[in-house]
Amino acid sequence: MGTGTGTVESPATLYGPVSLGLGVVALVAAFFLGLFALLAGSLAVTFGVLGLISGFNRTQCLAGLVLGAVGVLYPLSFLFAFTGGL
C-alpha cells in the first residue's frame, strides 16, 4: 500500500535533470559539434517543455529549456549567416 510520505516516483520527475543535462551538453557541443548540438538541444527543449507542463523540477526544466534553445540557435545562426540561408 503506497500511502507513505515519500518522493513521487514518476517518470515525469526525471524531465528536469534530463533537460538540464542535455541542455549543458548542447551548449558545449554547439562550439565543437554543431550537428550533435542540434540533436541534444532539441531533446533538451522537448524535455524542458514536458517538465514545465508536468510541474516537477520547474527550475531545472526552465534552465534546460534555455540552454537547449541556445544550443540549437547558436549553430543555426552560423548556418544562416555564412550560407545565406538554407
SVG drawing of the C-alpha trace seen along z (x, -y; Angstrom):
<svg xmlns="http://www.w3.org/2000/svg" viewBox="-2 -36 37 38">
<polyline fill="none" stroke="black" stroke-width="0.4" points="0.0,0.0 1.8,-3.1 0.4,-5.6 3.7,-6.6 5.2,-10.0 8.0,-9.7 9.1,-11.2 6.8,-10.9 8.0,-8.0 7.1,-9.0 9.0,-9.3 7.9,-12.9 10.3,-13.7 13.2,-13.0 12.3,-15.6 14.1,-18.4 17.5,-16.7 17.5,-15.2 16.6,-18.5 19.3,-20.3 21.9,-17.7 21.1,-17.7 21.0,-21.5 24.5,-21.7 25.7,-19.1 24.1,-21.0 25.7,-24.3 29.1,-22.8 28.7,-20.8 27.5,-24.0 31.1,-25.2 32.6,-22.0 30.0,-19.6 27.1,-21.6 25.0,-18.6 25.2,-16.9 24.3,-20.2 21.1,-20.4 20.0,-17.0 20.8,-17.4 19.3,-20.9 16.1,-19.7 15.8,-17.0 16.5,-19.4 13.8,-21.8 11.4,-18.9 12.0,-17.6 12.0,-21.1 8.6,-21.8 7.2,-18.4 8.7,-19.1 7.1,-22.5 3.8,-21.1 4.1,-18.3 5.2,-20.7 8.1,-18.7 11.5,-20.4 10.4,-23.5 13.7,-25.4 15.7,-22.6 13.3,-22.3 13.5,-26.1 17.3,-26.1 17.4,-23.0 14.9,-24.7 17.0,-27.9 20.4,-26.1 18.9,-23.7 17.4,-26.7 20.8,-28.4 22.5,-25.1 20.1,-24.9 20.1,-28.6 23.8,-29.1 24.8,-26.7 21.7,-27.7 22.7,-31.3 26.1,-30.5 24.4,-28.4 22.2,-31.3 25.0,-33.9 27.6,-32.1 25.5,-30.3 22.9,-33.0 20.0,-30.8 19.1,-27.2"/>
</svg>
